[in-house]
């Protein structure tokens, strides 16, 4: 697993996994839906998961992408409220489901782990605040550039002096992650491509000039 829950050791995460049961999700399958009753906490073992919400008119707003070693549904398990977002597998996902009651008892037995979880949740809230500020502070091309820089840093692989983004995200999903229409994102990608920052292919983006793209994102 790549990124462990903030501050947790691998042994602590495995101790949590030992309380659950394995589950596999195919690409495009929902792990849970927004509004579902509080249920199990999902530990992502492999694969990546899109977390999104939907507006009243059905438009998807992508909130985050979660990686191996991260948790989903932990807030609902703690406060008993319905799930606040939908989680969907972006690729084949291997996960472990831990019942909410078992998750709470796990935290009660390990105060250090509970505090580390609190720090992680705080980080997620700060990240959400930053993204809300972006919507009003940057144009579409700037917001797209910021997401591409983030994706290159988190999901990039070196490719002949460039960085190939391995995350299988469509233009529609990228639009949902930047708070813009698909058409506006398509134009922004065309602009960034024309400036030599990126190259695009079907469901694939390569960042040719990370520093230049980062400057465009500020």
N, C-alpha and C positions, 0 to 999 in steps of 0.2 A: 504493500500500500504506500502511496506517495506522501500525502500531507496528513499527518495525524492530527486529531483534534487538538487545538492549541494547548500546549503545556502537558499533554498526556504522554506517557511513555507507551511504547509498543506493548509492554506487558500489561499495562492497565487497560488498553484497548482490547487486547485479547481476553482479559478477564471479563470484560463486558460481553464480548462475542460468545463466550462460553455459556452465557445465560440465554442465548437466543437460538434460532434455527435458520438454516441457510435458505435463500430464495434466489432464483435467477429471473431476470427480466430481459426480454428481447428488445431490440432497438424500437423506439416509438411507444413502448408499453408504459402505462402510468404506474407509478409506485403507490401513489395515493392522489386523491383529488381535493381541490379547495372545497371546504365545507364538510369534508368527511369527519365523522366523530373521532375524537382522540383515540389512537390505537397504539401500534408498536412504533418504537424508534428504529429507524433504518440505519445500519452501519454499512456504508459503501465499501465493499472489498476490492472491486475492480470495475472499470468502466466509469463513465461520467454521466451526471444527471442534471437536467435542466429544471430549474425552479421558476415557475411563472404564475401569474395571476391574469384574470380576464376582466375587461371592462364590461359595462352593461350591454354594449353593442357587439360583444364577442371578440374584441381586439385583444390579442395576447400581449402582455407586458412581461418580458423576461427579467427576473429579479436577480438571478445568480446561476452559476454553474458549479456544481459540487463534484469533488474529486474523491478518489480512493482514500480512505482513512477519515472521511468526514461523516457527520451525522445529519439525519433528516428527521423532522417530526419531534425533535426534542422539546420544543416549547409546548406543544400540545400535550405531550406526556407529562410535563411538569404542572401546567395550569389547568388541564382538563378541557380546554376550549377546542372547538373544531379546527381542523387544519386551515391555515391562512393562505395556502398556496397549493398549486399542483406540481407534483414532481414527475418528470418523464425521462425515461432512459434515452440518452443520445446515441448510445451504442449498447451492445450486450453488457448487462450489469450483473455482477455477482454481489449479493448483499446478505446481511444477517439481520433478522427481525427480532427485536427484544421487546417483550411486553412492557407497557408503560409502568406497571407496578414493579416489575423487576428492575427497570431503569431507575426508578426513584429510590428503591432500596439500595441499589448500587451506589448512588450518589450519597445517600445517608451514611453508608459505611465508610466512605472515603471523602472526607471534607476537602482534602487538597485537590482531588479530582473535580469536585463540585465547584470549587473556586476557579479552577482553570477553565471549566465550562462557562462560568460567568464571564470571564475575560474574553472568551471566544465569542459569546453572544454580543458583548459590548463592541467587539471589532466588527461584527456583521452590521450592527446598528450604525456605527460610524461610516462604514462603507456605503450603506443605503443613503445616509445623509449627503455624502459626497456626490453620489449619483443624482440625487434630486437637485442639488445646486447646479450640476452640469446642464440640466435641461434648460435652465434659464440663462446660463452664462456663456454657452458655446453654441455656434451654429451646427447644422447637421454634420458637415464634414469634420468639424472639430470633435464632436461626440463620437463619430465613427472612428476617427483616428485614435482617440483615447481607448476605445474598446479594443481596437486592433493591437495597440501597444500592450494592453493588459493580456490579451490572448497570446501574443508572441512571447511574453514573459512567462506565462503560466503553462501554455500548451504548445510552445514552439520547439522545433527541431532544426539544428544547423543544416543548411542546404546550399553549398557552394558560395559561401560568403553572405548568404541571406538567411532568413528564418522562415521555415514553412510551418504554418499553423495547422496543427493536427486535429483540432476540434471540429467535428462535422456539423457546423452550424449553417443553416440556409440563410439567404438574404432576408427572408421574412422574419426569421428568428433574430438575426442581427438587428433588424428594424425594431423588433420588440424590446431589444436590449438597449437601444439608444433613444427610445421614445420618438421615433420618426416613422414615416410611411415607407413601404418597400420601394416606392418610386424615388423618394428623396434619398434613401440609402444607396440605391443603384446609381444615382447621379453623383453622390459623394464618392463612391468607389471609383467611378469613372474619372472624377477629378483627381483623386489621390493616385490613380494609375497613370494619368497623364503627367503628373509631377514626378513620376519615377519612384514613388515611395513603395508601391506594391505591384504585384502581378496577380491576376485572378484567373481561376479555372473553375470548372463546374464543382461546386461545393468545396472549393479549396482556395486559400489565399496565401501568398508568399510575401513576406515583408522584405523588400530589397534594401531599404534604408531606414533602420530602426531609429537612429538619432534624428533624422529628418522628420520621420513620422511623429516622433515624440515632440519635436518643436512645433509641428503643425497642431498638435493636440493641446498646446498651452495658449 
